[in-house]
Amino acid sequence: MSIDQLESIAQAIVAPGKGIIAIDESHGTIKKRFDEVGIENSEENRRAYREMLLTAPGLSEHISGAILYDETIRQSTRQGQAFTEVMTEAGILPGIKVDLGAKPLAGFPGELVTEGLDGLRGRLAEYARLGAKFAKWRAVITIAEDTPSSTCIEANNHALGRYAALCQEAGLVPMVEPEVLLDGDHDIEVCYEVTEAVLRSLFASLYEQSIMLEGAILKASMVLPGKNCSQQASAEEVAEATIRCLKSAVPAVLPGIVFLSGGQSDEDATAHLNAINQMGPHPWPLSFSYGRAMQQAALKLWADDSEGQYEQAQKTVVTRARANGQAALGQWSGPSG
């Protein structure tokens, strides 16, 4: 695939007023979500739940793509139509999570490195045949008294660079995600310093691996105080710190940036995105790639199998998509807007 094709896909991911729904939870993660609402974590229940999300009428108005899990990209609707076909017909780009999860970084207690490079070339070729247009790899950075170490940052970003190179070789747009976790009691200034260091290291690694930035997307953390910090920040403070950090570390040639929700509440994730875009224009489109912040309310409704709840669950996820699509334009007017 040419760089022009990769660039056009990347631009479609961050089309005005659109973003990503992340439904790439591992079996272990979705089990926790299902346990909360009393649903058995069976393959059929996972398939049915994701069918409910992907077939929601009107979803594509504000959703440009969906990140799938290995199991999901192979599944079909009850009528036998492949999910990737359903998505493509609706104008939603199929994406795929390709990392194999964060594991302990040897020699650095409390720190993690994401694995999955072995065999990745073959997996990417198969995902491309199955219809994927982009892929995602998540690194995990923890802030604590003695972390993150430079070794942890560099190890994760080297892996992100290698992954991105293999994606572009396979004709897939790489979505690189160095997530700075919300866990901890650090303040917003510490988060800023760590996030800036992580992003500078990331783009150095992408340059070293000859990544064509025009055909890549950054999935970024917002700059936030730790969830246990006594001094929380306003939406405007989060927006200002996040924009300043991105402008200091992210090349303007990148087609766009999507934010992860990272444990924020549904409303906070939308409010912060809206505040960020109200401070524009910015060098890149700034949109969303939300998982739990898109699904949580819909999951509770879907789990209630009483009459009308299925349709209500679909309407709820579309409402969340619309709110975040408006926030991606800086036009969200609040929960009742």
Short mmCIF file of the C-alpha atoms (twelve columns), coordinates in Angstrom:
data_MODEL
# 
_entry.id   MODEL 
# 
loop_
_atom_site.group_PDB 
_atom_site.id 
_atom_site.type_symbol 
_atom_site.label_atom_id 
_atom_site.label_alt_id 
_atom_site.label_comp_id 
_atom_site.label_asym_id 
_atom_site.label_seq_id 
_atom_site.Cartn_x 
_atom_site.Cartn_y 
_atom_site.Cartn_z 
_atom_site.pdbx_PDB_model_num 
ATOM 1   C CA . MET A 1   0.000   0.000   0.000  1 
ATOM 2   C CA . SER A 2   1.299   3.469   -0.879 1 
ATOM 3   C CA . ILE A 3   1.854   6.246   1.605  1 
ATOM 4   C CA . ASP A 4   -1.010  8.126   -0.073 1 
ATOM 5   C CA . GLN A 5   -3.408  5.297   0.783  1 
ATOM 6   C CA . LEU A 6   -2.136  5.095   4.355  1 
ATOM 7   C CA . GLU A 7   -2.468  8.856   4.657  1 
ATOM 8   C CA . SER A 8   -6.055  8.830   3.383  1 
ATOM 9   C CA . ILE A 9   -7.009  6.122   5.912  1 
ATOM 10  C CA . ALA A 10  -5.329  8.051   8.740  1 
ATOM 11  C CA . GLN A 11  -7.196  11.196  7.746  1 
ATOM 12  C CA . ALA A 12  -10.487 9.292   7.639  1 
ATOM 13  C CA . ILE A 13  -9.895  8.093   11.213 1 
ATOM 14  C CA . VAL A 14  -9.843  11.707  12.422 1 
ATOM 15  C CA . ALA A 15  -12.492 13.093  10.053 1 
ATOM 16  C CA . PRO A 16  -14.215 16.177  11.525 1 
ATOM 17  C CA . GLY A 17  -16.644 15.267  14.306 1 
ATOM 18  C CA . LYS A 18  -15.725 11.579  14.264 1 
ATOM 19  C CA . GLY A 19  -13.648 9.270   16.455 1 
ATOM 20  C CA . ILE A 20  -12.979 5.664   17.424 1 
ATOM 21  C CA . ILE A 21  -14.905 3.197   19.563 1 
ATOM 22  C CA . ALA A 22  -12.490 0.755   21.222 1 
ATOM 23  C CA . ILE A 23  -14.082 -2.674  21.695 1 
ATOM 24  C CA . ASP A 24  -10.795 -4.574  21.876 1 
ATOM 25  C CA . GLU A 25  -10.991 -5.757  25.469 1 
ATOM 26  C CA . SER A 26  -9.184  -9.011  26.195 1 
ATOM 27  C CA . HIS A 27  -11.190 -11.936 27.545 1 
ATOM 28  C CA . GLY A 28  -9.984  -11.070 31.055 1 
ATOM 29  C CA . THR A 29  -10.958 -7.417  30.808 1 
ATOM 30  C CA . ILE A 30  -14.393 -8.012  29.332 1 
ATOM 31  C CA . LYS A 31  -15.008 -10.647 32.019 1 
ATOM 32  C CA . LYS A 32  -14.625 -7.912  34.632 1 
ATOM 33  C CA . ARG A 33  -17.115 -5.725  32.740 1 
ATOM 34  C CA . PHE A 34  -19.583 -8.601  32.337 1 
ATOM 35  C CA . ASP A 35  -19.200 -9.624  35.997 1 
ATOM 36  C CA . GLU A 36  -20.280 -6.121  37.025 1 
ATOM 37  C CA . VAL A 37  -23.605 -6.580  35.236 1 
ATOM 38  C CA . GLY A 38  -24.101 -10.307 35.894 1 
ATOM 39  C CA . ILE A 39  -23.391 -11.619 32.381 1 
ATOM 40  C CA . GLU A 40  -21.514 -14.885 31.712 1 
ATOM 41  C CA . ASN A 41  -18.247 -14.328 29.832 1 
ATOM 42  C CA . SER A 42  -18.979 -16.776 27.000 1 
ATOM 43  C CA . GLU A 43  -17.910 -16.457 23.375 1 
ATOM 44  C CA . GLU A 44  -21.534 -16.081 22.288 1 
ATOM 45  C CA . ASN A 45  -22.206 -13.324 24.821 1 
ATOM 46  C CA . ARG A 46  -19.088 -11.462 23.709 1 
ATOM 47  C CA . ARG A 47  -20.187 -11.814 20.080 1 
ATOM 48  C CA . ALA A 48  -23.753 -10.701 20.810 1 
ATOM 49  C CA . TYR A 49  -22.624 -7.713  22.844 1 
ATOM 50  C CA . ARG A 50  -20.257 -6.482  20.153 1 
ATOM 51  C CA . GLU A 51  -22.914 -7.038  17.495 1 
ATOM 52  C CA . MET A 52  -25.214 -4.769  19.491 1 
ATOM 53  C CA . LEU A 53  -22.548 -2.048  19.467 1 
ATOM 54  C CA . LEU A 54  -21.442 -2.370  15.835 1 
ATOM 55  C CA . THR A 55  -24.954 -2.496  14.385 1 
ATOM 56  C CA . ALA A 56  -26.351 0.458   16.345 1 
ATOM 57  C CA . PRO A 57  -28.330 2.578   13.836 1 
ATOM 58  C CA . GLY A 58  -26.579 5.874   13.180 1 
ATOM 59  C CA . LEU A 59  -23.296 4.894   14.824 1 
ATOM 60  C CA . SER A 60  -21.242 5.867   11.768 1 
ATOM 61  C CA . GLU A 61  -22.390 9.494   11.971 1 
ATOM 62  C CA . HIS A 62  -19.783 10.091  14.671 1 
ATOM 63  C CA . ILE A 63  -17.679 6.896   14.643 1 
ATOM 64  C CA . SER A 64  -14.994 6.574   11.962 1 
ATOM 65  C CA . GLY A 65  -13.554 3.253   13.112 1 
ATOM 66  C CA . ALA A 66  -13.669 0.519   15.723 1 
ATOM 67  C CA . ILE A 67  -10.745 -1.311  17.308 1 
ATOM 68  C CA . LEU A 68  -11.520 -5.031  17.465 1 
ATOM 69  C CA . TYR A 69  -10.034 -7.970  19.354 1 
ATOM 70  C CA . ASP A 70  -8.645  -11.050 17.552 1 
ATOM 71  C CA . GLU A 71  -11.799 -13.017 18.332 1 
ATOM 72  C CA . THR A 72  -14.115 -10.223 17.211 1 
ATOM 73  C CA . ILE A 73  -12.567 -9.575  13.789 1 
ATOM 74  C CA . ARG A 74  -13.365 -13.213 12.938 1 
ATOM 75  C CA . GLN A 75  -16.988 -13.099 14.131 1 
ATOM 76  C CA . SER A 76  -20.274 -12.454 12.342 1 
ATOM 77  C CA . THR A 77  -23.779 -11.233 13.094 1 
ATOM 78  C CA . ARG A 78  -26.602 -13.626 13.953 1 
ATOM 79  C CA . GLN A 79  -27.500 -13.518 10.259 1 
ATOM 80  C CA . GLY A 80  -23.984 -14.661 9.304  1 
ATOM 81  C CA . GLN A 81  -22.523 -11.408 7.952  1 
ATOM 82  C CA . ALA A 82  -18.921 -10.783 8.967  1 
ATOM 83  C CA . PHE A 83  -18.526 -7.859  11.377 1 
ATOM 84  C CA . THR A 84  -15.896 -6.352  9.075  1 
ATOM 85  C CA . GLU A 85  -18.433 -6.355  6.214  1 
ATOM 86  C CA . VAL A 86  -21.084 -4.740  8.405  1 
ATOM 87  C CA . MET A 87  -18.620 -2.049  9.417  1 
ATOM 88  C CA . THR A 88  -17.372 -1.392  5.890  1 
ATOM 89  C CA . GLU A 89  -20.934 -1.075  4.567  1 
ATOM 90  C CA . ALA A 90  -21.660 1.458   7.313  1 
ATOM 91  C CA . GLY A 91  -18.494 3.440   6.555  1 
ATOM 92  C CA . ILE A 92  -16.711 2.388   9.765  1 
ATOM 93  C CA . LEU A 93  -13.041 1.390   9.393  1 
ATOM 94  C CA . PRO A 94  -12.122 -1.960  10.984 1 
ATOM 95  C CA . GLY A 95  -9.133  -1.774  13.301 1 
ATOM 96  C CA . ILE A 96  -7.373  -4.484  15.314 1 
ATOM 97  C CA . LYS A 97  -5.447  -4.676  18.590 1 
ATOM 98  C CA . VAL A 98  -2.234  -6.568  17.846 1 
ATOM 99  C CA . ASP A 99  -0.105  -6.419  21.001 1 
ATOM 100 C CA . LEU A 100 -0.102  -9.344  23.430 1 
ATOM 101 C CA . GLY A 101 -0.343  -7.282  26.589 1 
ATOM 102 C CA . ALA A 102 1.940   -5.597  29.098 1 
ATOM 103 C CA . LYS A 103 4.248   -7.881  31.083 1 
ATOM 104 C CA . PRO A 104 6.697   -7.161  33.943 1 
ATOM 105 C CA . LEU A 105 9.888   -5.501  32.720 1 
ATOM 106 C CA . ALA A 106 12.751  -7.681  33.938 1 
ATOM 107 C CA . GLY A 107 15.032  -5.853  36.339 1 
ATOM 108 C CA . PHE A 108 12.589  -2.985  36.914 1 
ATOM 109 C CA . PRO A 109 10.050  -3.875  39.614 1 
ATOM 110 C CA . GLY A 110 6.646   -2.266  39.125 1 
ATOM 111 C CA . GLU A 111 7.236   -1.411  35.456 1 
ATOM 112 C CA . LEU A 112 5.795   -3.044  32.358 1 
ATOM 113 C CA . VAL A 113 6.769   -3.636  28.748 1 
ATOM 114 C CA . THR A 114 4.329   -4.645  26.025 1 
ATOM 115 C CA . GLU A 115 5.020   -7.887  24.192 1 
ATOM 116 C CA . GLY A 116 3.889   -9.216  20.818 1 
ATOM 117 C CA . LEU A 117 6.554   -8.469  18.197 1 
ATOM 118 C CA . ASP A 118 7.354   -12.157 17.621 1 
ATOM 119 C CA . GLY A 119 5.238   -13.368 14.733 1 
ATOM 120 C CA . LEU A 120 3.655   -9.947  14.238 1 
ATOM 121 C CA . ARG A 121 4.429   -9.749  10.511 1 
ATOM 122 C CA . GLY A 122 2.327   -12.844 9.838  1 
ATOM 123 C CA . ARG A 123 -0.508  -11.723 12.126 1 
ATOM 124 C CA . LEU A 124 -0.686  -8.335  10.417 1 
ATOM 125 C CA . ALA A 125 -0.867  -9.946  6.971  1 
ATOM 126 C CA . GLU A 126 -3.779  -12.105 8.157  1 
ATOM 127 C CA . TYR A 127 -5.601  -9.154  9.717  1 
ATOM 128 C CA . ALA A 128 -5.222  -7.195  6.479  1 
ATOM 129 C CA . ARG A 129 -6.796  -10.124 4.599  1 
ATOM 130 C CA . LEU A 130 -9.645  -10.147 7.131  1 
ATOM 131 C CA . GLY A 131 -10.369 -6.498  6.361  1 
ATOM 132 C CA . ALA A 132 -8.454  -4.469  8.943  1 
ATOM 133 C CA . LYS A 133 -7.372  -0.995  7.835  1 
ATOM 134 C CA . PHE A 134 -5.490  0.069   10.974 1 
ATOM 135 C CA . ALA A 135 -3.951  -1.523  14.058 1 
ATOM 136 C CA . LYS A 136 -3.276  -0.543  17.647 1 
ATOM 137 C CA . TRP A 137 -0.451  -1.292  20.113 1 
ATOM 138 C CA . ARG A 138 -0.650  -0.084  23.714 1 
ATOM 139 C CA . ALA A 139 2.317   0.619   25.957 1 
ATOM 140 C CA . VAL A 140 1.789   1.239   29.678 1 
ATOM 141 C CA . ILE A 141 3.715   3.852   31.658 1 
ATOM 142 C CA . THR A 142 3.257   4.021   35.434 1 
ATOM 143 C CA . ILE A 143 3.998   7.114   37.503 1 
ATOM 144 C CA . ALA A 144 5.252   6.445   41.046 1 
ATOM 145 C CA . GLU A 145 8.041   7.690   43.297 1 
ATOM 146 C CA . ASP A 146 10.812  6.048   41.252 1 
ATOM 147 C CA . THR A 147 9.014   5.420   37.964 1 
ATOM 148 C CA . PRO A 148 8.955   5.580   35.058 1 
ATOM 149 C CA . SER A 149 12.585  4.758   34.396 1 
ATOM 150 C CA . SER A 150 14.211  5.813   31.152 1 
ATOM 151 C CA . THR A 151 14.703  2.106   30.417 1 
ATOM 152 C CA . CYS A 152 10.963  1.462   30.634 1 
ATOM 153 C CA . ILE A 153 10.156  4.430   28.376 1 
ATOM 154 C CA . GLU A 154 12.769  3.471   25.802 1 
ATOM 155 C CA . ALA A 155 11.880  -0.247  25.779 1 
ATOM 156 C CA . ASN A 156 8.210   0.469   25.202 1 
ATOM 157 C CA . ASN A 157 8.818   3.089   22.551 1 
ATOM 158 C CA . HIS A 158 11.279  0.893   20.687 1 
ATOM 159 C CA . ALA A 159 8.559   -1.779  20.533 1 
ATOM 160 C CA . LEU A 160 6.052   0.823   19.322 1 
ATOM 161 C CA . GLY A 161 8.473   1.839   16.572 1 
ATOM 162 C CA . ARG A 162 9.036   -1.745  15.415 1 
ATOM 163 C CA . TYR A 163 5.295   -2.426  15.482 1 
ATOM 164 C CA . ALA A 164 4.577   0.727   13.469 1 
ATOM 165 C CA . ALA A 165 7.135   -0.254  10.809 1 
ATOM 166 C CA . LEU A 166 5.595   -3.715  10.433 1 
ATOM 167 C CA . CYS A 167 2.107   -2.185  10.184 1 
ATOM 168 C CA . GLN A 168 3.067   0.140   7.364  1 
ATOM 169 C CA . GLU A 169 4.850   -2.698  5.589  1 
ATOM 170 C CA . ALA A 170 1.551   -4.648  5.749  1 
ATOM 171 C CA . GLY A 171 -0.500  -1.700  4.507  1 
ATOM 172 C CA . LEU A 172 -2.087  -0.912  7.878  1 
ATOM 173 C CA . VAL A 173 -2.117  2.474   9.592  1 
ATOM 174 C CA . PRO A 174 -0.377  2.111   12.978 1 
ATOM 175 C CA . MET A 175 -2.085  3.675   15.980 1 
ATOM 176 C CA . VAL A 176 0.667   4.105   18.581 1 
ATOM 177 C CA . GLU A 177 -0.574  4.294   22.173 1 
ATOM 178 C CA . PRO A 178 1.864   5.133   24.984 1 
ATOM 179 C CA . GLU A 179 -0.630  5.305   27.865 1 
ATOM 180 C CA . VAL A 180 0.469   7.206   30.960 1 
ATOM 181 C CA . LEU A 181 -1.712  5.646   33.641 1 
ATOM 182 C CA . LEU A 182 -4.065  7.696   35.791 1 
ATOM 183 C CA . ASP A 183 -3.148  5.611   38.861 1 
ATOM 184 C CA . GLY A 184 -1.263  7.433   41.615 1 
ATOM 185 C CA . ASP A 185 -1.278  10.591  43.688 1 
ATOM 186 C CA . HIS A 186 0.991   12.671  41.411 1 
ATOM 187 C CA . ASP A 187 -0.062  16.185  40.435 1 
ATOM 188 C CA . ILE A 188 -0.699  17.513  36.940 1 
ATOM 189 C CA . GLU A 189 2.832   18.964  36.642 1 
ATOM 190 C CA . VAL A 190 4.403   15.543  37.193 1 
ATOM 191 C CA . CYS A 191 2.052   14.032  34.610 1 
ATOM 192 C CA . TYR A 192 3.067   16.762  32.168 1 
ATOM 193 C CA . GLU A 193 6.778   16.048  32.622 1 
ATOM 194 C CA . VAL A 194 6.359   12.294  32.202 1 
ATOM 195 C CA . THR A 195 4.003   12.583  29.218 1 
ATOM 196 C CA . GLU A 196 6.331   15.005  27.452 1 
ATOM 197 C CA . ALA A 197 9.323   12.706  28.016 1 
ATOM 198 C CA . VAL A 198 7.362   9.696   26.756 1 
ATOM 199 C CA . LEU A 199 6.185   11.483  23.602 1 
ATOM 200 C CA . ARG A 200 9.640   12.861  22.782 1 
ATOM 201 C CA . SER A 201 11.096  9.365   23.126 1 
ATOM 202 C CA . LEU A 202 8.264   7.891   21.052 1 
ATOM 203 C CA . PHE A 203 8.806   10.153  18.061 1 
ATOM 204 C CA . ALA A 204 12.561  9.646   18.240 1 
ATOM 205 C CA . SER A 205 11.886  5.906   17.983 1 
ATOM 206 C CA . LEU A 206 9.443   6.386   15.102 1 
ATOM 207 C CA . TYR A 207 12.068  8.392   13.220 1 
ATOM 208 C CA . GLU A 208 14.694  5.704   13.875 1 
ATOM 209 C CA . GLN A 209 12.362  3.085   12.387 1 
ATOM 210 C CA . SER A 210 11.682  5.241   9.276  1 
ATOM 211 C CA . ILE A 211 7.974   5.559   10.022 1 
ATOM 212 C CA . MET A 212 6.018   7.684   7.554  1 
ATOM 213 C CA . LEU A 213 4.272   9.913   10.060 1 
ATOM 214 C CA . GLU A 214 1.716   11.003  7.445  1 
ATOM 215 C CA . GLY A 215 0.347   7.452   7.638  1 
ATOM 216 C CA . ALA A 216 0.221   7.021   11.438 1 
ATOM 217 C CA . ILE A 217 -2.036  8.082   14.315 1 
ATOM 218 C CA . LEU A 218 -1.136  8.851   17.931 1 
ATOM 219 C CA . LYS A 219 -3.442  7.579   20.676 1 
ATOM 220 C CA . ALA A 220 -2.485  9.814   23.586 1 
ATOM 221 C CA . SER A 221 -3.189  10.287  27.265 1 
ATOM 222 C CA . MET A 222 -4.515  13.611  28.433 1 
ATOM 223 C CA . VAL A 223 -2.364  15.419  30.977 1 
ATOM 224 C CA . LEU A 224 -4.204  14.782  34.234 1 
ATOM 225 C CA . PRO A 225 -3.388  14.617  37.928 1 
ATOM 226 C CA . GLY A 226 -3.359  11.100  39.373 1 
ATOM 227 C CA . LYS A 227 -6.763  9.879   40.474 1 
ATOM 228 C CA . ASN A 228 -5.607  9.895   44.122 1 
ATOM 229 C CA . CYS A 229 -4.125  13.396  43.962 1 
ATOM 230 C CA . SER A 230 -5.685  15.776  46.481 1 
ATOM 231 C CA . GLN A 231 -5.545  18.611  43.939 1 
ATOM 232 C CA . GLN A 232 -7.702  17.730  40.937 1 
ATOM 233 C CA . ALA A 233 -7.723  19.967  37.862 1 
ATOM 234 C CA . SER A 234 -10.471 21.811  36.019 1 
ATOM 235 C CA . ALA A 235 -11.317 20.938  32.434 1 
ATOM 236 C CA . GLU A 236 -9.584  24.132  31.308 1 
ATOM 237 C CA . GLU A 237 -6.403  23.252  33.239 1 
ATOM 238 C CA . VAL A 238 -6.383  19.756  31.714 1 
ATOM 239 C CA . ALA A 239 -6.908  21.209  28.253 1 
ATOM 240 C CA . GLU A 240 -4.158  23.808  28.602 1 
ATOM 241 C CA . ALA A 241 -1.587  21.343  29.939 1 
ATOM 242 C CA . THR A 242 -2.471  18.701  27.339 1 
ATOM 243 C CA . ILE A 243 -2.221  21.099  24.389 1 
ATOM 244 C CA . ARG A 244 1.046   22.570  25.641 1 
ATOM 245 C CA . CYS A 245 2.521   19.084  26.045 1 
ATOM 246 C CA . LEU A 246 1.435   17.919  22.597 1 
ATOM 247 C CA . LYS A 247 2.726   21.045  20.886 1 
ATOM 248 C CA . SER A 248 6.118   20.572  22.552 1 
ATOM 249 C CA . ALA A 249 6.557   16.946  21.497 1 
ATOM 250 C CA . VAL A 250 4.361   15.916  18.541 1 
ATOM 251 C CA . PRO A 251 5.324   16.806  14.943 1 
ATOM 252 C CA . ALA A 252 2.726   18.840  13.069 1 
ATOM 253 C CA . VAL A 253 2.937   16.482  10.072 1 
ATOM 254 C CA . LEU A 254 1.019   13.792  12.000 1 
ATOM 255 C CA . PRO A 255 -2.513  13.454  10.517 1 
ATOM 256 C CA . GLY A 256 -4.225  13.414  13.888 1 
ATOM 257 C CA . ILE A 257 -4.351  12.483  17.567 1 
ATOM 258 C CA . VAL A 258 -7.055  10.522  19.366 1 
ATOM 259 C CA . PHE A 259 -7.283  10.526  23.148 1 
ATOM 260 C CA . LEU A 260 -7.848  7.508   25.364 1 
ATOM 261 C CA . SER A 261 -10.291 7.879   28.237 1 
ATOM 262 C CA . GLY A 262 -7.971  6.050   30.635 1 
ATOM 263 C CA . GLY A 263 -10.368 5.580   33.525 1 
ATOM 264 C CA . GLN A 264 -12.029 8.995   33.341 1 
ATOM 265 C CA . SER A 265 -15.788 9.098   33.827 1 
ATOM 266 C CA . ASP A 266 -17.900 9.267   30.663 1 
ATOM 267 C CA . GLU A 267 -18.709 12.918  31.239 1 
ATOM 268 C CA . ASP A 268 -15.166 13.966  32.196 1 
ATOM 269 C CA . ALA A 269 -13.713 12.336  29.073 1 
ATOM 270 C CA . THR A 270 -16.163 14.301  26.920 1 
ATOM 271 C CA . ALA A 271 -15.782 17.559  28.851 1 
ATOM 272 C CA . HIS A 272 -11.990 17.449  28.661 1 
ATOM 273 C CA . LEU A 273 -12.042 16.717  24.909 1 
ATOM 274 C CA . ASN A 274 -14.463 19.592  24.393 1 
ATOM 275 C CA . ALA A 275 -12.312 22.026  26.382 1 
ATOM 276 C CA . ILE A 276 -9.237  20.970  24.408 1 
ATOM 277 C CA . ASN A 277 -10.928 21.674  21.090 1 
ATOM 278 C CA . GLN A 278 -12.438 24.947  22.263 1 
ATOM 279 C CA . MET A 279 -8.846  26.174  22.655 1 
ATOM 280 C CA . GLY A 280 -8.126  25.491  18.953 1 
ATOM 281 C CA . PRO A 281 -7.278  25.596  16.171 1 
ATOM 282 C CA . HIS A 282 -4.475  23.087  16.713 1 
ATOM 283 C CA . PRO A 283 -1.795  21.658  14.397 1 
ATOM 284 C CA . TRP A 284 -3.737  18.360  14.162 1 
ATOM 285 C CA . PRO A 285 -7.332  17.143  14.549 1 
ATOM 286 C CA . LEU A 286 -7.827  16.099  18.191 1 
ATOM 287 C CA . SER A 287 -10.487 13.413  18.597 1 
ATOM 288 C CA . PHE A 288 -11.282 10.366  20.715 1 
ATOM 289 C CA . SER A 289 -10.665 6.629   20.912 1 
ATOM 290 C CA . TYR A 290 -12.767 5.680   23.907 1 
ATOM 291 C CA . GLY A 291 -13.584 2.244   25.249 1 
ATOM 292 C CA . ARG A 292 -15.294 2.157   28.598 1 
ATOM 293 C CA . ALA A 293 -16.343 5.821   28.308 1 
ATOM 294 C CA . MET A 294 -18.285 4.870   25.179 1 
ATOM 295 C CA . GLN A 295 -19.728 1.548   26.347 1 
ATOM 296 C CA . GLN A 296 -20.393 1.580   30.079 1 
ATOM 297 C CA . ALA A 297 -23.954 2.930   30.049 1 
ATOM 298 C CA . ALA A 298 -24.926 0.807   27.035 1 
ATOM 299 C CA . LEU A 299 -23.546 -2.375  28.633 1 
ATOM 300 C CA . LYS A 300 -25.791 -1.953  31.681 1 
ATOM 301 C CA . LEU A 301 -28.862 -1.590  29.468 1 
ATOM 302 C CA . TRP A 302 -27.892 -4.511  27.204 1 
ATOM 303 C CA . ALA A 303 -27.444 -6.766  30.239 1 
ATOM 304 C CA . ASP A 304 -31.095 -6.114  31.164 1 
ATOM 305 C CA . ASP A 305 -32.958 -8.337  28.711 1 
ATOM 306 C CA . SER A 306 -36.354 -6.798  29.396 1 
ATOM 307 C CA . GLU A 307 -38.361 -5.510  26.445 1 
ATOM 308 C CA . GLY A 308 -36.919 -2.482  24.649 1 
ATOM 309 C CA . GLN A 309 -33.572 -2.475  26.436 1 
ATOM 310 C CA . TYR A 310 -31.599 -3.701  23.395 1 
ATOM 311 C CA . GLU A 311 -32.726 -0.753  21.316 1 
ATOM 312 C CA . GLN A 312 -32.166 1.583   24.248 1 
ATOM 313 C CA . ALA A 313 -28.606 0.273   24.657 1 
ATOM 314 C CA . GLN A 314 -27.937 1.006   20.981 1 
ATOM 315 C CA . LYS A 315 -29.416 4.487   21.287 1 
ATOM 316 C CA . THR A 316 -27.225 5.099   24.335 1 
ATOM 317 C CA . VAL A 317 -23.967 4.222   22.573 1 
ATOM 318 C CA . VAL A 318 -24.973 6.431   19.634 1 
ATOM 319 C CA . THR A 319 -25.743 9.266   22.064 1 
ATOM 320 C CA . ARG A 320 -22.282 8.859   23.595 1 
ATOM 321 C CA . ALA A 321 -20.744 8.879   20.106 1 
ATOM 322 C CA . ARG A 322 -22.646 12.049  19.225 1 
ATOM 323 C CA . ALA A 323 -21.509 13.809  22.411 1 
ATOM 324 C CA . ASN A 324 -17.877 12.930  21.771 1 
ATOM 325 C CA . GLY A 325 -18.190 13.838  18.103 1 
ATOM 326 C CA . GLN A 326 -19.443 17.265  19.162 1 
ATOM 327 C CA . ALA A 327 -16.582 17.530  21.679 1 
ATOM 328 C CA . ALA A 328 -14.107 16.728  18.894 1 
ATOM 329 C CA . LEU A 329 -15.334 19.955  17.294 1 
ATOM 330 C CA . GLY A 330 -15.472 21.912  20.566 1 
ATOM 331 C CA . GLN A 331 -19.259 22.092  20.233 1 
ATOM 332 C CA . TRP A 332 -20.505 19.912  23.115 1 
ATOM 333 C CA . SER A 333 -23.026 21.773  25.247 1 
ATOM 334 C CA . GLY A 334 -23.078 19.479  28.253 1 
ATOM 335 C CA . PRO A 335 -24.923 16.318  29.354 1 
ATOM 336 C CA . SER A 336 -28.328 17.700  28.450 1 
ATOM 337 C CA . GLY A 337 -27.145 19.425  25.263 1 
# 
